[in-house]
Every structure is written in C-alpha cells, then in structure tokens.
Amino acid sequence: TSIDEIVKACGITKGSLYHHFSSKEALVLAAMDQVHAHFSTHVFSLILTAEPPGHTQLAAFNQAVETFFLSNPDGCLLANLSLEIGVANTVFAERIRRFFDDWRACYLAVFQQGFPPDLATMHAEDAIARVHGCILMHRIDGGAPLAQLTSSSRLRAEWDFLLRLRDHVDRHVQID
C-alpha cells in the first residue's frame, strides 16, 4: 500500500499524515501497536487475568477473537504483515513476534493446567495456527458472507475443538 492510497482512503493530505507520523514505517508501527493494545485489553486479558482460566474464559476469549475478525474482515494486520515482510524488517518482526507470543501465552495458560508443558505448548501453537488458518481460508473463499465465519464450519468447529481440549483439562486436573 502506498502513502497515496493511504491518504486517499483516509481523506487526508500527505502533509496531515506526515504531521502525525514521520514515515510510512512509523504509521505501520502505530497501527501494529494499536492492534496489540486492543487485543491486550479486550481479548488477552480475558484469559491472563483469570486464576486459573477455565472453560468460561476460553469461550469468552474465542468470542472476542471472533467478534474482532467479523468487524475486521481483512484479517489480522500482524499476520498479514508477517506474510508480506517475513523477517526483513526486524522492527516489524519483533512486534509481530511479541503479539503472537502474547496470544500463545493465553492458550498456554489454559492448556498447561492439564497437559505436560510440551503438550500444552503444542496445543497452544496448534490453536493459533487453526484460528489463523480459518481466518485465511475465509478470506480466500471470499464468496461466503462474512456472517458465515461464525455459523459455518471452520471457526465454530475450531472453537468447539479448543473447548473440548479445555474440558479435557477440567476432567483430568486433580484438586488437592
């Protein structure tokens, strides 16, 4: 995306944009930080503030992710950037890594209660891959109405899978 496309989409001048951001990179970093801050406050906190996080928190987390992506049909800014730039821009790569580390920590907080550390980590990473795979496939399938992201198949099946994993944790954790 060029600066010209950005200012046209925003209905502002280049001068206005550069008044607030010194470069296109600064604009992208601000957008990345805003997305991360939103997820930290409205999504990640649903799990990371619970002691211990359980089925209810995982369901609320999944719903918050789903709501975000229904409101933002272009997918995940940080995932999209990671595909576009790879690790070429180390500043972007570090921010992307932190975002997904926080996301992984949420799933890990849920799964480590009932699985050995290596299996909990595997489930956490698999959960992120499954969710982002669903979002990507929804974009690729473009013909389906966005509302089908929730009722259809892919994402709802993944949420159900994650909740079943959490139920497994609930059934197998011994309380002293």
N, C-alpha and C positions, 0 to 999 in steps of 0.2 A: 504494500500500500504506500502510495506516495504522499508527501505533505499536501500536494494539491488536492488529492482525493479526500484527505482527512479534513482540510479546512472547508471544502465544498460540502461534505457530509454534515459538518458541524454548523455550517452557515456563518463562519467567521473568516477573518482575514489572516494571512500568514503572520502579519505583524502582531495580531492578538495572540495567536498561538505561541509565537516566539517571545512574547512578553511574559508568558507563564512558564514556558519550557525552553531551555537553551538549545535543545536539539530534538530530533526525532527519537533518539535513544532515551533522552530524559522523559519524553512523553510515554514511551513504552514502559519504562521502569515505573512511572507513576501509575499507569494502568495496572501493571502487574501487582504493585503494592496494594492498590485498591481492591483488587480481586482477592488477594491473600487476606487482607484485613477483613473483608466481608465474610470469607469462609471461617476465619478465626473466631469472629464474633458470633456469627449466626449458624454455623454448621459444626466446626470442630469442637466448639465449646459444649455442644450437646453431649458429647462423649467424654471429653477431657476434664469436665468439671464434676462428673458423676463418680461416686465412690461406692461400690465399683459400678462401672457401666454395665447395664444389662440389656435384655430384650427390648424394653421400652425405649431406652436411649438409642439403641441401634435403629429401631424403627423410625424414631424422630429424626435421626441423622440421615437415614435413607430418604425420608420425605423431604427434608430440607435440600438435599442434593437434587432430587427430582424437581422440586419447585424451582430451584435456581436454573436448571437447564431447560425447563419448559419456558422460563422467562427470557432465556438467552439461547436462542436456537442455533447460534453459530458454533456452539460447543464451548470447550474450555480454552480460554485465552492462553493459559500456560502450557497446556498440552499441544495446542496448535503451534505456538511459538517453538516448542521443543522439536516439533517435526520440521518446521521451516529452517531453524538455525542450527539445530543439533547442539554441539558444544563449541561452535565457532566463536560465539560471544560469551566470554567467561562470566561477565556480569549478569547477563540474562540466565545463563546456565545455572549459576549459583542460586538465583532467586527461584527458578523453576524447581531445582532440587529441594530447596527449603519447603516450598509449598507441598510437594509430594511427600517429603519426609513427615510433615505435619499430618497429612492425610493418612499415611501409613501408620503413624502413631495412634490415630483414632481406632483403626481396625485392630491394631495390635493390642490396645488397651482392653478391647472386648475379648479377643481370642486367647490372649495369654492366661486368662483365668482358668481355662480348661484344657489347654493344649501345651505340650512341651514347647520351649522357646523356638526351636527351629520350625516346628509345625505351625505355631502361631504366626511366625514371620511369613511362612509360605502362604498361609491363608490370607494374611493382610495384603501381601503383594498381589495375590491372585484376585482378591476383591477389587483392588484398584484397577487392575487390568480388565476385569469383567465389566465394571461400570463404564470405564472409558471406551471399551470396545462397543458396548451398547450405544453410547452416545455417537461414536464414529459411524456405526452402521446405520443409525437413524438418519444421520446427515447424508450418508451415501444413498440410502433408499429414498431420499428426498421426496418421493411422490406421496408418502404417507403423511396425513395430517399430524401436526406436532402433538395433538392430544393423544395420539396413539402411543406415544412414548410411555405414558403411564398405564394405559389399559392393555397394551399389547404385551405381549410376549416377552420381549427381550429384557427390558429393565425390570419389569414386575417379577419375572422369573429369577432374575439375579437377586433382587431384594429378598424374595422368598428363600432362595438358597442361603443368603447371608443370615437370615433369621433362623433357619434350620441349624446352621452352624452354631449360632448363639444358643439355641435351645439345647444342642449337644453339650455346650459348656455348662448350662444351667443344670442339666441332669447328671453331669459327671464331676462337678466340683463338690468336694466334701467340706462341710462346715463343721468346724471344731466346736 
